[in-house]
């Protein structure tokens, strides 16, 4: 997908939402983001943007993947203050 997008001049942003803290040491998470970083180095049309802390404390989750109210609020605030500005710098909206 990244290669086809590059051929067409399309920019791609990969981001994820923070996972529950115990996932920090999971090998899969480390390998997944290493592979994304490798792709990012190969393709100028691709950017990986992560949250300031990609792992939130357990208390911010109802269960493993769904946030409780405080967690959802933190996610929303960090998305609009940290992630979205980077997306707009990398891939600004086209002028009409």
Order of alpha helices (4+ residues) and beta strands (2+ residues): alpha-beta-beta-alpha-beta-beta-alpha-alpha
